[in-house]
Amino acid sequence: MTDQVLELYWDSTYAVATALIDAYPEQNPEDIGLYELAALVEELPGFQDDPSLVTEQILLDIQTVWYEETMTL
């Protein structure tokens, strides 16, 4: 069975956050600025969205979910 890569979009906040956890397990989301976060998301396998569509609020939402999910691990 092969691992299928999910298609990721800016508004898929939870899916993007969990993909970041998988891709960067040692990274603390609190230590990442928004521009760096956008770049990390755009580098994720399966990211399909237009980079120009991102907003500060979307990035803050992704960062919040990433932080909250790492606290439950």
CHARMM-style PDB file with segment names, atoms N, HN, CA, C and O in Angstrom:
ATOM      1  N   MET     1       0.848  -1.180   0.000  1.00  0.00      PROA
ATOM      2  CA  MET     1       0.000   0.000   0.000  1.00  0.00      PROA
ATOM      3  C   MET     1       0.894   1.244   0.000  1.00  0.00      PROA
ATOM      4  O   MET     1       1.861   1.322   0.758  1.00  0.00      PROA
ATOM      5  N   THR     2       0.568   2.196  -0.842  1.00  0.00      PROA
ATOM      6  HN  THR     2      -0.217   2.133  -1.458  1.00  0.00      PROA
ATOM      7  CA  THR     2       1.372   3.418  -0.933  1.00  0.00      PROA
ATOM      8  C   THR     2       0.711   4.527  -0.131  1.00  0.00      PROA
ATOM      9  O   THR     2      -0.512   4.575  -0.004  1.00  0.00      PROA
ATOM     10  N   ASP     3       1.532   5.412   0.404  1.00  0.00      PROA
ATOM     11  HN  ASP     3       2.526   5.372   0.301  1.00  0.00      PROA
ATOM     12  CA  ASP     3       1.010   6.564   1.115  1.00  0.00      PROA
ATOM     13  C   ASP     3       0.551   7.595   0.096  1.00  0.00      PROA
ATOM     14  O   ASP     3       1.303   8.001  -0.790  1.00  0.00      PROA
ATOM     15  N   GLN     4      -0.684   8.000   0.241  1.00  0.00      PROA
ATOM     16  HN  GLN     4      -1.295   7.670   0.961  1.00  0.00      PROA
ATOM     17  CA  GLN     4      -1.227   9.013  -0.656  1.00  0.00      PROA
ATOM     18  C   GLN     4      -1.044  10.378  -0.001  1.00  0.00      PROA
ATOM     19  O   GLN     4      -1.368  10.554   1.173  1.00  0.00      PROA
ATOM     20  N   VAL     5      -0.532  11.332  -0.749  1.00  0.00      PROA
ATOM     21  HN  VAL     5      -0.268  11.189  -1.703  1.00  0.00      PROA
ATOM     22  CA  VAL     5      -0.331  12.684  -0.243  1.00  0.00      PROA
ATOM     23  C   VAL     5      -1.634  13.459  -0.395  1.00  0.00      PROA
ATOM     24  O   VAL     5      -2.218  13.520  -1.477  1.00  0.00      PROA
ATOM     25  N   LEU     6      -2.077  14.051   0.716  1.00  0.00      PROA
ATOM     26  HN  LEU     6      -1.602  14.002   1.594  1.00  0.00      PROA
ATOM     27  CA  LEU     6      -3.288  14.864   0.672  1.00  0.00      PROA
ATOM     28  C   LEU     6      -3.027  16.162  -0.086  1.00  0.00      PROA
ATOM     29  O   LEU     6      -1.929  16.715  -0.025  1.00  0.00      PROA
ATOM     30  N   GLU     7      -4.020  16.631  -0.782  1.00  0.00      PROA
ATOM     31  HN  GLU     7      -4.912  16.182  -0.831  1.00  0.00      PROA
ATOM     32  CA  GLU     7      -3.930  17.956  -1.383  1.00  0.00      PROA
ATOM     33  C   GLU     7      -4.208  18.972  -0.285  1.00  0.00      PROA
ATOM     34  O   GLU     7      -5.212  18.880   0.421  1.00  0.00      PROA
ATOM     35  N   LEU     8      -3.320  19.928  -0.152  1.00  0.00      PROA
ATOM     36  HN  LEU     8      -2.504  20.002  -0.725  1.00  0.00      PROA
ATOM     37  CA  LEU     8      -3.438  20.921   0.904  1.00  0.00      PROA
ATOM     38  C   LEU     8      -3.714  22.301   0.315  1.00  0.00      PROA
ATOM     39  O   LEU     8      -3.155  22.686  -0.712  1.00  0.00      PROA
ATOM     40  N   TYR     9      -4.594  23.032   1.001  1.00  0.00      PROA
ATOM     41  HN  TYR     9      -5.047  22.719   1.835  1.00  0.00      PROA
ATOM     42  CA  TYR     9      -4.956  24.379   0.600  1.00  0.00      PROA
ATOM     43  C   TYR     9      -4.906  25.286   1.831  1.00  0.00      PROA
ATOM     44  O   TYR     9      -4.970  24.801   2.961  1.00  0.00      PROA
ATOM     45  N   TRP    10      -4.793  26.572   1.621  1.00  0.00      PROA
ATOM     46  HN  TRP    10      -4.740  26.965   0.703  1.00  0.00      PROA
ATOM     47  CA  TRP    10      -4.694  27.510   2.737  1.00  0.00      PROA
ATOM     48  C   TRP    10      -5.826  27.345   3.736  1.00  0.00      PROA
ATOM     49  O   TRP    10      -5.601  27.445   4.943  1.00  0.00      PROA
ATOM     50  N   ASP    11      -7.034  27.094   3.258  1.00  0.00      PROA
ATOM     51  HN  ASP    11      -7.216  27.013   2.278  1.00  0.00      PROA
ATOM     52  CA  ASP    11      -8.170  27.003   4.181  1.00  0.00      PROA
ATOM     53  C   ASP    11      -8.308  25.637   4.847  1.00  0.00      PROA
ATOM     54  O   ASP    11      -9.244  25.420   5.616  1.00  0.00      PROA
ATOM     55  N   SER    12      -7.397  24.722   4.565  1.00  0.00      PROA
ATOM     56  HN  SER    12      -6.637  24.898   3.940  1.00  0.00      PROA
ATOM     57  CA  SER    12      -7.376  23.404   5.222  1.00  0.00      PROA
ATOM     58  C   SER    12      -6.481  23.482   6.458  1.00  0.00      PROA
ATOM     59  O   SER    12      -5.476  22.779   6.560  1.00  0.00      PROA
ATOM     60  N   THR    13      -6.865  24.346   7.389  1.00  0.00      PROA
ATOM     61  HN  THR    13      -7.682  24.917   7.306  1.00  0.00      PROA
ATOM     62  CA  THR    13      -6.018  24.690   8.523  1.00  0.00      PROA
ATOM     63  C   THR    13      -5.531  23.471   9.290  1.00  0.00      PROA
ATOM     64  O   THR    13      -4.335  23.340   9.547  1.00  0.00      PROA
ATOM     65  N   TYR    14      -6.437  22.584   9.655  1.00  0.00      PROA
ATOM     66  HN  TYR    14      -7.409  22.690   9.446  1.00  0.00      PROA
ATOM     67  CA  TYR    14      -6.048  21.418  10.454  1.00  0.00      PROA
ATOM     68  C   TYR    14      -5.140  20.487   9.656  1.00  0.00      PROA
ATOM     69  O   TYR    14      -4.137  20.006  10.182  1.00  0.00      PROA
ATOM     70  N   ALA    15      -5.473  20.230   8.416  1.00  0.00      PROA
ATOM     71  HN  ALA    15      -6.288  20.621   7.988  1.00  0.00      PROA
ATOM     72  CA  ALA    15      -4.650  19.337   7.585  1.00  0.00      PROA
ATOM     73  C   ALA    15      -3.262  19.925   7.374  1.00  0.00      PROA
ATOM     74  O   ALA    15      -2.273  19.193   7.399  1.00  0.00      PROA
ATOM     75  N   VAL    16      -3.175  21.225   7.168  1.00  0.00      PROA
ATOM     76  HN  VAL    16      -3.979  21.820   7.147  1.00  0.00      PROA
ATOM     77  CA  VAL    16      -1.877  21.880   6.993  1.00  0.00      PROA
ATOM     78  C   VAL    16      -1.077  21.783   8.290  1.00  0.00      PROA
ATOM     79  O   VAL    16       0.114  21.473   8.264  1.00  0.00      PROA
ATOM     80  N   ALA    17      -1.727  22.048   9.423  1.00  0.00      PROA
ATOM     81  HN  ALA    17      -2.694  22.301   9.445  1.00  0.00      PROA
ATOM     82  CA  ALA    17      -1.025  21.989  10.711  1.00  0.00      PROA
ATOM     83  C   ALA    17      -0.492  20.590  10.995  1.00  0.00      PROA
ATOM     84  O   ALA    17       0.640  20.446  11.458  1.00  0.00      PROA
ATOM     85  N   THR    18      -1.287  19.557  10.727  1.00  0.00      PROA
ATOM     86  HN  THR    18      -2.206  19.673  10.351  1.00  0.00      PROA
ATOM     87  CA  THR    18      -0.805  18.196  10.986  1.00  0.00      PROA
ATOM     88  C   THR    18       0.299  17.814  10.004  1.00  0.00      PROA
ATOM     89  O   THR    18       1.209  17.067  10.363  1.00  0.00      PROA
ATOM     90  N   ALA    19       0.235  18.312   8.780  1.00  0.00      PROA
ATOM     91  HN  ALA    19      -0.503  18.920   8.488  1.00  0.00      PROA
ATOM     92  CA  ALA    19       1.322  18.063   7.828  1.00  0.00      PROA
ATOM     93  C   ALA    19       2.612  18.742   8.296  1.00  0.00      PROA
ATOM     94  O   ALA    19       3.699  18.192   8.124  1.00  0.00      PROA
ATOM     95  N   LEU    20       2.496  19.923   8.882  1.00  0.00      PROA
ATOM     96  HN  LEU    20       1.613  20.370   9.022  1.00  0.00      PROA
ATOM     97  CA  LEU    20       3.670  20.604   9.426  1.00  0.00      PROA
ATOM     98  C   LEU    20       4.264  19.824  10.597  1.00  0.00      PROA
ATOM     99  O   LEU    20       5.485  19.726  10.725  1.00  0.00      PROA
ATOM    100  N   ILE    21       3.409  19.276  11.444  1.00  0.00      PROA
ATOM    101  HN  ILE    21       2.418  19.356  11.340  1.00  0.00      PROA
ATOM    102  CA  ILE    21       3.881  18.456  12.564  1.00  0.00      PROA
ATOM    103  C   ILE    21       4.659  17.258  12.035  1.00  0.00      PROA
ATOM    104  O   ILE    21       5.722  16.926  12.561  1.00  0.00      PROA
ATOM    105  N   ASP    22       4.141  16.614  11.009  1.00  0.00      PROA
ATOM    106  HN  ASP    22       3.278  16.883  10.582  1.00  0.00      PROA
ATOM    107  CA  ASP    22       4.818  15.455  10.420  1.00  0.00      PROA
ATOM    108  C   ASP    22       6.125  15.839   9.737  1.00  0.00      PROA
ATOM    109  O   ASP    22       7.125  15.131   9.847  1.00  0.00      PROA
ATOM    110  N   ALA    23       6.108  16.967   9.032  1.00  0.00      PROA
ATOM    111  HN  ALA    23       5.295  17.543   8.943  1.00  0.00      PROA
ATOM    112  CA  ALA    23       7.282  17.383   8.259  1.00  0.00      PROA
ATOM    113  C   ALA    23       8.380  17.984   9.137  1.00  0.00      PROA
ATOM    114  O   ALA    23       9.565  17.850   8.832  1.00  0.00      PROA
ATOM    115  N   TYR    24       7.990  18.638  10.212  1.00  0.00      PROA
ATOM    116  HN  TYR    24       7.027  18.748  10.460  1.00  0.00      PROA
ATOM    117  CA  TYR    24       8.948  19.351  11.067  1.00  0.00      PROA
ATOM    118  C   TYR    24       8.702  19.007  12.537  1.00  0.00      PROA
ATOM    119  O   TYR    24       8.322  19.878  13.320  1.00  0.00      PROA
ATOM    120  N   PRO    25       8.916  17.747  12.917  1.00  0.00      PROA
ATOM    121  CA  PRO    25       8.556  17.311  14.280  1.00  0.00      PROA
ATOM    122  C   PRO    25       9.334  18.012  15.389  1.00  0.00      PROA
ATOM    123  O   PRO    25       8.842  18.112  16.513  1.00  0.00      PROA
ATOM    124  N   GLU    26      10.510  18.488  15.102  1.00  0.00      PROA
ATOM    125  HN  GLU    26      10.910  18.407  14.188  1.00  0.00      PROA
ATOM    126  CA  GLU    26      11.322  19.142  16.135  1.00  0.00      PROA
ATOM    127  C   GLU    26      11.106  20.650  16.186  1.00  0.00      PROA
ATOM    128  O   GLU    26      11.643  21.322  17.066  1.00  0.00      PROA
ATOM    129  N   GLN    27      10.335  21.180  15.265  1.00  0.00      PROA
ATOM    130  HN  GLN    27       9.899  20.634  14.550  1.00  0.00      PROA
ATOM    131  CA  GLN    27      10.144  22.632  15.171  1.00  0.00      PROA
ATOM    132  C   GLN    27       9.080  23.099  16.154  1.00  0.00      PROA
ATOM    133  O   GLN    27       8.008  22.503  16.249  1.00  0.00      PROA
ATOM    134  N   ASN    28       9.378  24.160  16.879  1.00  0.00      PROA
ATOM    135  HN  ASN    28      10.249  24.645  16.802  1.00  0.00      PROA
ATOM    136  CA  ASN    28       8.414  24.780  17.780  1.00  0.00      PROA
ATOM    137  C   ASN    28       7.676  25.862  16.988  1.00  0.00      PROA
ATOM    138  O   ASN    28       8.302  26.806  16.506  1.00  0.00      PROA
ATOM    139  N   PRO    29       6.354  25.737  16.848  1.00  0.00      PROA
ATOM    140  CA  PRO    29       5.612  26.719  16.056  1.00  0.00      PROA
ATOM    141  C   PRO    29       5.707  28.137  16.607  1.00  0.00      PROA
ATOM    142  O   PRO    29       5.520  29.101  15.864  1.00  0.00      PROA
ATOM    143  N   GLU    30       5.991  28.274  17.888  1.00  0.00      PROA
ATOM    144  HN  GLU    30       6.143  27.491  18.492  1.00  0.00      PROA
ATOM    145  CA  GLU    30       6.119  29.610  18.479  1.00  0.00      PROA
ATOM    146  C   GLU    30       7.374  30.336  17.998  1.00  0.00      PROA
ATOM    147  O   GLU    30       7.462  31.560  18.098  1.00  0.00      PROA
ATOM    148  N   ASP    31       8.334  29.591  17.480  1.00  0.00      PROA
ATOM    149  HN  ASP    31       8.262  28.597  17.398  1.00  0.00      PROA
ATOM    150  CA  ASP    31       9.604  30.170  17.046  1.00  0.00      PROA
ATOM    151  C   ASP    31       9.618  30.566  15.574  1.00  0.00      PROA
ATOM    152  O   ASP    31      10.658  30.955  15.045  1.00  0.00      PROA
ATOM    153  N   ILE    32       8.480  30.469  14.920  1.00  0.00      PROA
ATOM    154  HN  ILE    32       7.634  30.153  15.350  1.00  0.00      PROA
ATOM    155  CA  ILE    32       8.410  30.700  13.475  1.00  0.00      PROA
ATOM    156  C   ILE    32       7.633  31.979  13.186  1.00  0.00      PROA
ATOM    157  O   ILE    32       6.533  32.183  13.697  1.00  0.00      PROA
ATOM    158  N   GLY    33       8.220  32.826  12.366  1.00  0.00      PROA
ATOM    159  HN  GLY    33       9.114  32.660  11.951  1.00  0.00      PROA
ATOM    160  CA  GLY    33       7.524  34.024  11.916  1.00  0.00      PROA
ATOM    161  C   GLY    33       6.546  33.673  10.804  1.00  0.00      PROA
ATOM    162  O   GLY    33       6.597  32.581  10.239  1.00  0.00      PROA
ATOM    163  N   LEU    34       5.667  34.599  10.499  1.00  0.00      PROA
ATOM    164  HN  LEU    34       5.626  35.486  10.958  1.00  0.00      PROA
ATOM    165  CA  LEU    34       4.619  34.318   9.517  1.00  0.00      PROA
ATOM    166  C   LEU    34       5.165  34.117   8.108  1.00  0.00      PROA
ATOM    167  O   LEU    34       4.656  33.276   7.366  1.00  0.00      PROA
ATOM    168  N   TYR    35       6.195  34.878   7.726  1.00  0.00      PROA
ATOM    169  HN  TYR    35       6.608  35.561   8.328  1.00  0.00      PROA
ATOM    170  CA  TYR    35       6.768  34.679   6.391  1.00  0.00      PROA
ATOM    171  C   TYR    35       7.420  33.303   6.281  1.00  0.00      PROA
ATOM    172  O   TYR    35       7.291  32.621   5.265  1.00  0.00      PROA
ATOM    173  N   GLU    36       8.119  32.910   7.338  1.00  0.00      PROA
ATOM    174  HN  GLU    36       8.224  33.465   8.163  1.00  0.00      PROA
ATOM    175  CA  GLU    36       8.735  31.577   7.343  1.00  0.00      PROA
ATOM    176  C   GLU    36       7.666  30.493   7.329  1.00  0.00      PROA
ATOM    177  O   GLU    36       7.811  29.481   6.643  1.00  0.00      PROA
ATOM    178  N   LEU    37       6.596  30.703   8.085  1.00  0.00      PROA
ATOM    179  HN  LEU    37       6.478  31.525   8.643  1.00  0.00      PROA
ATOM    180  CA  LEU    37       5.502  29.736   8.107  1.00  0.00      PROA
ATOM    181  C   LEU    37       4.896  29.573   6.715  1.00  0.00      PROA
ATOM    182  O   LEU    37       4.633  28.451   6.281  1.00  0.00      PROA
ATOM    183  N   ALA    38       4.676  30.668   6.025  1.00  0.00      PROA
ATOM    184  HN  ALA    38       4.890  31.579   6.378  1.00  0.00      PROA
ATOM    185  CA  ALA    38       4.126  30.589   4.668  1.00  0.00      PROA
ATOM    186  C   ALA    38       5.047  29.766   3.769  1.00  0.00      PROA
ATOM    187  O   ALA    38       4.579  28.942   2.983  1.00  0.00      PROA
ATOM    188  N   ALA    39       6.344  29.989   3.883  1.00  0.00      PROA
ATOM    189  HN  ALA    39       6.724  30.658   4.522  1.00  0.00      PROA
ATOM    190  CA  ALA    39       7.301  29.244   3.062  1.00  0.00      PROA
ATOM    191  C   ALA    39       7.275  27.759   3.407  1.00  0.00      PROA
ATOM    192  O   ALA    39       7.336  26.915   2.513  1.00  0.00      PROA
ATOM    193  N   LEU    40       7.186  27.431   4.702  1.00  0.00      PROA
ATOM    194  HN  LEU    40       7.137  28.117   5.428  1.00  0.00      PROA
ATOM    195  CA  LEU    40       7.130  26.022   5.108  1.00  0.00      PROA
ATOM    196  C   LEU    40       5.882  25.344   4.554  1.00  0.00      PROA
ATOM    197  O   LEU    40       5.944  24.210   4.080  1.00  0.00      PROA
ATOM    198  N   VAL    41       4.758  26.038   4.615  1.00  0.00      PROA
ATOM    199  HN  VAL    41       4.709  26.960   5.001  1.00  0.00      PROA
ATOM    200  CA  VAL    41       3.504  25.471   4.095  1.00  0.00      PROA
ATOM    201  C   VAL    41       3.616  25.241   2.590  1.00  0.00      PROA
ATOM    202  O   VAL    41       3.217  24.190   2.089  1.00  0.00      PROA
ATOM    203  N   GLU    42       4.151  26.212   1.878  1.00  0.00      PROA
ATOM    204  HN  GLU    42       4.474  27.066   2.285  1.00  0.00      PROA
ATOM    205  CA  GLU    42       4.267  26.094   0.427  1.00  0.00      PROA
ATOM    206  C   GLU    42       5.192  24.953   0.013  1.00  0.00      PROA
ATOM    207  O   GLU    42       5.069  24.436  -1.097  1.00  0.00      PROA
ATOM    208  N   GLU    43       6.112  24.555   0.885  1.00  0.00      PROA
ATOM    209  HN  GLU    43       6.211  24.976   1.787  1.00  0.00      PROA
ATOM    210  CA  GLU    43       7.036  23.454   0.594  1.00  0.00      PROA
ATOM    211  C   GLU    43       6.462  22.084   0.932  1.00  0.00      PROA
ATOM    212  O   GLU    43       7.054  21.065   0.576  1.00  0.00      PROA
ATOM    213  N   LEU    44       5.329  22.043   1.608  1.00  0.00      PROA
ATOM    214  HN  LEU    44       4.849  22.870   1.898  1.00  0.00      PROA
ATOM    215  CA  LEU    44       4.753  20.759   2.000  1.00  0.00      PROA
ATOM    216  C   LEU    44       4.349  19.938   0.777  1.00  0.00      PROA
ATOM    217  O   LEU    44       3.826  20.477  -0.198  1.00  0.00      PROA
ATOM    218  N   PRO    45       4.597  18.625   0.839  1.00  0.00      PROA
ATOM    219  CA  PRO    45       4.107  17.763  -0.251  1.00  0.00      PROA
ATOM    220  C   PRO    45       2.582  17.871  -0.321  1.00  0.00      PROA
ATOM    221  O   PRO    45       1.901  17.792   0.702  1.00  0.00      PROA
ATOM    222  N   GLY    46       2.073  18.046  -1.490  1.00  0.00      PROA
ATOM    223  HN  GLY    46       2.626  18.110  -2.321  1.00  0.00      PROA
ATOM    224  CA  GLY    46       0.634  18.126  -1.672  1.00  0.00      PROA
ATOM    225  C   GLY    46       0.049  19.518  -1.601  1.00  0.00      PROA
ATOM    226  O   GLY    46      -1.147  19.695  -1.831  1.00  0.00      PROA
ATOM    227  N   PHE    47       0.875  20.525  -1.282  1.00  0.00      PROA
ATOM    228  HN  PHE    47       1.847  20.382  -1.095  1.00  0.00      PROA
ATOM    229  CA  PHE    47       0.335  21.880  -1.243  1.00  0.00      PROA
ATOM    230  C   PHE    47      -0.024  22.313  -2.657  1.00  0.00      PROA
ATOM    231  O   PHE    47       0.819  22.301  -3.554  1.00  0.00      PROA
ATOM    232  N   GLN    48      -1.284  22.695  -2.847  1.00  0.00      PROA
ATOM    233  HN  GLN    48      -1.968  22.704  -2.118  1.00  0.00      PROA
ATOM    234  CA  GLN    48      -1.798  22.974  -4.186  1.00  0.00      PROA
ATOM    235  C   GLN    48      -2.290  24.397  -4.399  1.00  0.00      PROA
ATOM    236  O   GLN    48      -2.656  24.761  -5.516  1.00  0.00      PROA
ATOM    237  N   ASP    49      -2.304  25.206  -3.348  1.00  0.00      PROA
ATOM    238  HN  ASP    49      -2.007  24.910  -2.440  1.00  0.00      PROA
ATOM    239  CA  ASP    49      -2.964  26.507  -3.440  1.00  0.00      PROA
ATOM    240  C   ASP    49      -2.042  27.583  -4.010  1.00  0.00      PROA
ATOM    241  O   ASP    49      -0.832  27.393  -4.129  1.00  0.00      PROA
ATOM    242  N   ASP    50      -2.636  28.690  -4.350  1.00  0.00      PROA
ATOM    243  HN  ASP    50      -3.619  28.844  -4.253  1.00  0.00      PROA
ATOM    244  CA  ASP    50      -1.914  29.844  -4.872  1.00  0.00      PROA
ATOM    245  C   ASP    50      -1.277  30.593  -3.703  1.00  0.00      PROA
ATOM    246  O   ASP    50      -1.995  31.068  -2.823  1.00  0.00      PROA
ATOM    247  N   PRO    51       0.037  30.710  -3.669  1.00  0.00      PROA
ATOM    248  CA  PRO    51       0.702  31.402  -2.558  1.00  0.00      PROA
ATOM    249  C   PRO    51       0.212  32.834  -2.346  1.00  0.00      PROA
ATOM    250  O   PRO    51       0.286  33.349  -1.230  1.00  0.00      PROA
ATOM    251  N   SER    52      -0.278  33.471  -3.380  1.00  0.00      PROA
ATOM    252  HN  SER    52      -0.338  33.053  -4.286  1.00  0.00      PROA
ATOM    253  CA  SER    52      -0.721  34.861  -3.247  1.00  0.00      PROA
ATOM    254  C   SER    52      -2.052  34.992  -2.504  1.00  0.00      PROA
ATOM    255  O   SER    52      -2.455  36.103  -2.160  1.00  0.00      PROA
ATOM    256  N   LEU    53      -2.732  33.884  -2.254  1.00  0.00      PROA
ATOM    257  HN  LEU    53      -2.405  32.981  -2.534  1.00  0.00      PROA
ATOM    258  CA  LEU    53      -4.032  33.928  -1.591  1.00  0.00      PROA
ATOM    259  C   LEU    53      -3.945  33.941  -0.074  1.00  0.00      PROA
ATOM    260  O   LEU    53      -4.953  34.154   0.600  1.00  0.00      PROA
ATOM    261  N   VAL    54      -2.771  33.719   0.465  1.00  0.00      PROA
ATOM    262  HN  VAL    54      -1.953  33.546  -0.083  1.00  0.00      PROA
ATOM    263  CA  VAL    54      -2.636  33.622   1.919  1.00  0.00      PROA
ATOM    264  C   VAL    54      -2.807  34.998   2.570  1.00  0.00      PROA
ATOM    265  O   VAL    54      -2.419  36.028   2.018  1.00  0.00      PROA
ATOM    266  N   THR    55      -3.402  34.971   3.762  1.00  0.00      PROA
ATOM    267  HN  THR    55      -3.717  34.134   4.210  1.00  0.00      PROA
ATOM    268  CA  THR    55      -3.543  36.187   4.554  1.00  0.00      PROA
ATOM    269  C   THR    55      -2.866  35.974   5.902  1.00  0.00      PROA
ATOM    270  O   THR    55      -2.572  34.844   6.294  1.00  0.00      PROA
ATOM    271  N   GLU    56      -2.626  37.064   6.595  1.00  0.00      PROA
ATOM    272  HN  GLU    56      -2.864  37.982   6.277  1.00  0.00      PROA
ATOM    273  CA  GLU    56      -2.037  36.961   7.929  1.00  0.00      PROA
ATOM    274  C   GLU    56      -2.931  36.129   8.840  1.00  0.00      PROA
ATOM    275  O   GLU    56      -2.431  35.337   9.639  1.00  0.00      PROA
ATOM    276  N   GLN    57      -4.242  36.298   8.732  1.00  0.00      PROA
ATOM    277  HN  GLN    57      -4.648  36.941   8.084  1.00  0.00      PROA
ATOM    278  CA  GLN    57      -5.163  35.548   9.588  1.00  0.00      PROA
ATOM    279  C   GLN    57      -5.090  34.048   9.316  1.00  0.00      PROA
ATOM    280  O   GLN    57      -5.130  33.253  10.255  1.00  0.00      PROA
ATOM    281  N   ILE    58      -4.986  33.653   8.069  1.00  0.00      PROA
ATOM    282  HN  ILE    58      -4.954  34.299   7.306  1.00  0.00      PROA
ATOM    283  CA  ILE    58      -4.850  32.230   7.745  1.00  0.00      PROA
ATOM    284  C   ILE    58      -3.590  31.673   8.389  1.00  0.00      PROA
ATOM    285  O   ILE    58      -3.619  30.597   8.987  1.00  0.00      PROA
ATOM    286  N   LEU    59      -2.482  32.401   8.270  1.00  0.00      PROA
ATOM    287  HN  LEU    59      -2.459  33.274   7.785  1.00  0.00      PROA
ATOM    288  CA  LEU    59      -1.228  31.936   8.851  1.00  0.00      PROA
ATOM    289  C   LEU    59      -1.318  31.851  10.374  1.00  0.00      PROA
ATOM    290  O   LEU    59      -0.812  30.903  10.974  1.00  0.00      PROA
ATOM    291  N   LEU    60      -1.953  32.829  10.992  1.00  0.00      PROA
ATOM    292  HN  LEU    60      -2.363  33.599  10.504  1.00  0.00      PROA
ATOM    293  CA  LEU    60      -2.130  32.790  12.446  1.00  0.00      PROA
ATOM    294  C   LEU    60      -2.994  31.603  12.856  1.00  0.00      PROA
ATOM    295  O   LEU    60      -2.727  30.964  13.874  1.00  0.00      PROA
ATOM    296  N   ASP    61      -4.021  31.305  12.075  1.00  0.00      PROA
ATOM    297  HN  ASP    61      -4.238  31.824  11.248  1.00  0.00      PROA
ATOM    298  CA  ASP    61      -4.880  30.150  12.370  1.00  0.00      PROA
ATOM    299  C   ASP    61      -4.098  28.848  12.257  1.00  0.00      PROA
ATOM    300  O   ASP    61      -4.226  27.971  13.113  1.00  0.00      PROA
ATOM    301  N   ILE    62      -3.295  28.716  11.213  1.00  0.00      PROA
ATOM    302  HN  ILE    62      -3.191  29.428  10.519  1.00  0.00      PROA
ATOM    303  CA  ILE    62      -2.475  27.513  11.036  1.00  0.00      PROA
ATOM    304  C   ILE    62      -1.495  27.382  12.201  1.00  0.00      PROA
ATOM    305  O   ILE    62      -1.339  26.302  12.771  1.00  0.00      PROA
ATOM    306  N   GLN    63      -0.843  28.477  12.548  1.00  0.00      PROA
ATOM    307  HN  GLN    63      -0.969  29.354  12.085  1.00  0.00      PROA
ATOM    308  CA  GLN    63       0.135  28.458  13.629  1.00  0.00      PROA
ATOM    309  C   GLN    63      -0.524  28.087  14.964  1.00  0.00      PROA
ATOM    310  O   GLN    63       0.056  27.341  15.754  1.00  0.00      PROA
ATOM    311  N   THR    64      -1.712  28.596  15.213  1.00  0.00      PROA
ATOM    312  HN  THR    64      -2.183  29.201  14.572  1.00  0.00      PROA
ATOM    313  CA  THR    64      -2.436  28.286  16.444  1.00  0.00      PROA
ATOM    314  C   THR    64      -2.780  26.807  16.521  1.00  0.00      PROA
ATOM    315  O   THR    64      -2.565  26.173  17.554  1.00  0.00      PROA
ATOM    316  N   VAL    65      -3.309  26.255  15.447  1.00  0.00      PROA
ATOM    317  HN  VAL    65      -3.485  26.770  14.608  1.00  0.00      PROA
ATOM    318  CA  VAL    65      -3.661  24.834  15.438  1.00  0.00      PROA
ATOM    319  C   VAL    65      -2.398  23.986  15.577  1.00  0.00      PROA
ATOM    320  O   VAL    65      -2.409  22.986  16.296  1.00  0.00      PROA
ATOM    321  N   TRP    66      -1.323  24.360  14.911  1.00  0.00      PROA
ATOM    322  HN  TRP    66      -1.314  25.172  14.327  1.00  0.00      PROA
ATOM    323  CA  TRP    66      -0.060  23.639  15.011  1.00  0.00      PROA
ATOM    324  C   TRP    66       0.404  23.634  16.464  1.00  0.00      PROA
ATOM    325  O   TRP    66       0.792  22.589  16.988  1.00  0.00      PROA
ATOM    326  N   TYR    67       0.368  24.768  17.103  1.00  0.00      PROA
ATOM    327  HN  TYR    67       0.053  25.617  16.678  1.00  0.00      PROA
ATOM    328  CA  TYR    67       0.779  24.880  18.500  1.00  0.00      PROA
ATOM    329  C   TYR    67      -0.111  24.015  19.392  1.00  0.00      PROA
ATOM    330  O   TYR    67       0.391  23.240  20.205  1.00  0.00      PROA
ATOM    331  N   GLU    68      -1.424  24.146  19.242  1.00  0.00      PROA
ATOM    332  HN  GLU    68      -1.832  24.776  18.582  1.00  0.00      PROA
ATOM    333  CA  GLU    68      -2.358  23.381  20.072  1.00  0.00      PROA
ATOM    334  C   GLU    68      -2.187  21.878  19.894  1.00  0.00      PROA
ATOM    335  O   GLU    68      -2.256  21.125  20.865  1.00  0.00      PROA
ATOM    336  N   GLU    69      -1.964  21.440  18.662  1.00  0.00      PROA
ATOM    337  HN  GLU    69      -1.908  22.051  17.873  1.00  0.00      PROA
ATOM    338  CA  GLU    69      -1.782  20.015  18.398  1.00  0.00      PROA
ATOM    339  C   GLU    69      -0.470  19.497  18.967  1.00  0.00      PROA
ATOM    340  O   GLU    69      -0.411  18.354  19.422  1.00  0.00      PROA
ATOM    341  N   THR    70       0.573  20.299  18.954  1.00  0.00      PROA
ATOM    342  HN  THR    70       0.525  21.228  18.585  1.00  0.00      PROA
ATOM    343  CA  THR    70       1.843  19.839  19.532  1.00  0.00      PROA
ATOM    344  C   THR    70       1.768  19.766  21.042  1.00  0.00      PROA
ATOM    345  O   THR    70       2.511  19.000  21.655  1.00  0.00      PROA
ATOM    346  N   MET    71       0.897  20.538  21.657  1.00  0.00      PROA
ATOM    347  HN  MET    71       0.294  21.161  21.159  1.00  0.00      PROA
ATOM    348  CA  MET    71       0.736  20.491  23.112  1.00  0.00      PROA
ATOM    349  C   MET    71       0.011  19.230  23.564  1.00  0.00      PROA
ATOM    350  O   MET    71       0.121  18.833  24.724  1.00  0.00      PROA
ATOM    351  N   THR    72      -0.737  18.594  22.648  1.00  0.00      PROA
ATOM    352  HN  THR    72      -0.827  18.918  21.706  1.00  0.00      PROA
ATOM    353  CA  THR    72      -1.478  17.384  23.009  1.00  0.00      PROA
ATOM    354  C   THR    72      -0.677  16.117  22.724  1.00  0.00      PROA
ATOM    355  O   THR    72      -1.124  15.021  23.061  1.00  0.00      PROA
ATOM    356  N   LEU    73       0.487  16.246  22.116  1.00  0.00      PROA
ATOM    357  HN  LEU    73       0.850  17.137  21.842  1.00  0.00      PROA
ATOM    358  CA  LEU    73       1.299  15.068  21.789  1.00  0.00      PROA
ATOM    359  C   LEU    73       2.071  14.593  22.991  1.00  0.00      PROA
ATOM    360  OT1 LEU    73       2.809  13.612  22.903  1.00  0.00      PROA
TER     361      LEU     73
END
